[in-house]
Amino acid sequence: MSVLIAPAPFLSTRPTSAYPVAPLSVAAHDVGSLLHSGAVAIDIRSQQERDRDGIVFGALAIPADQILDRLIPGSRETLRCADASSRWLLIGVDGHDAEMLTWHLQAAGVPGARFVAGGQMALARSADRRPVAGHTEREWSMFSAH
């Protein structure tokens, strides 16, 4: 059993314990296939970071301090589509911030949560620079045709 006490002010002050139920991370080169199979990309970077480094096409932009409220089923703040079977793919700046949140999501009963190892920095270095979400492929094709 592992125990993590998070220093982030938006996480619980109580220690959180969980048994590993699924891998936490995915490599940048595997992101496309995961999203095409139904996972939902969540960009947890701040607006300043998105302005500076660029957006992640097709990702929902949810600030890191709201992730647990929005993605763990059962609260008034939870997204309507969030349930225990949801497959979230968190994308932070470098992956470190998303790792802790992914761990907390899995500990709270969302085993389909993952984070991109290396975060947006790894996606930016990836050889595949197409939009990361399946639903953006049509729009990407339309823009590149003109």
JOMOWO-V706570 format. One record per pair of residues at least 4 apart in sequence whose ideal C-beta (glycine too) atoms are under 6 Angstrom apart, sorted by the first residue. I is the first residue (numbers start at 1). J is the second residue. D is the distance in whole Angstrom. If there is no record, write none. Layout:
I;J;D / I;J;D
This chain:
1;17;6 / 3;15;5 / 3;17;5 / 4;16;6 / 5;15;5 / 6;11;4 / 6;100;6 / 10;65;4 / 16;107;5 / 18;107;3 / 21;111;5 / 22;111;5 / 24;102;5 / 25;115;6 / 25;117;4 / 26;30;5 / 26;114;5 / 27;117;6 / 28;116;6 / 28;118;6 / 28;122;4 / 28;123;5 / 28;126;4 / 30;34;6 / 31;116;6 / 31;132;5 / 32;128;6 / 34;39;4 / 35;39;5 / 35;41;6 / 35;132;6 / 35;133;5 / 35;134;6 / 36;134;5 / 39;87;4 / 39;89;5 / 40;88;6 / 41;59;4 / 41;89;5 / 41;132;5 / 41;133;6 / 42;60;5 / 42;62;6 / 42;88;5 / 42;90;5 / 43;56;5 / 43;59;4 / 43;61;5 / 43;91;5 / 44;64;4 / 44;67;6 / 44;90;5 / 44;92;5 / 44;98;6 / 45;49;4 / 45;50;5 / 45;93;6 / 49;53;6 / 49;93;6 / 50;55;5 / 53;120;6 / 56;91;6 / 56;132;6 / 57;131;4 / 57;136;5 / 58;131;5 / 58;132;6 / 58;133;2 / 58;136;4 / 62;66;5 / 62;67;6 / 62;70;5 / 64;97;6 / 66;70;5 / 67;71;6 / 67;101;5 / 68;72;5 / 68;104;6 / 69;75;6 / 69;77;4 / 70;77;6 / 70;79;5 / 71;82;5 / 71;88;6 / 71;105;6 / 72;108;5 / 73;78;6 / 73;82;5 / 73;83;5 / 78;82;5 / 82;86;5 / 84;109;5 / 86;112;6 / 87;112;4 / 88;113;5 / 89;114;5 / 90;98;4 / 90;101;6 / 90;102;5 / 90;115;4 / 91;116;5 / 91;119;6 / 91;120;6 / 92;97;4 / 92;98;4 / 92;119;4 / 93;119;5 / 93;120;6 / 94;119;5 / 94;121;5 / 95;99;6 / 95;117;5 / 95;118;5 / 95;119;4 / 98;102;6 / 98;115;4 / 99;115;5 / 102;113;5 / 102;115;4 / 105;110;4 / 105;113;4 / 106;111;6 / 106;113;5 / 118;122;3 / 131;136;4 / 131;140;5 / 136;140;6
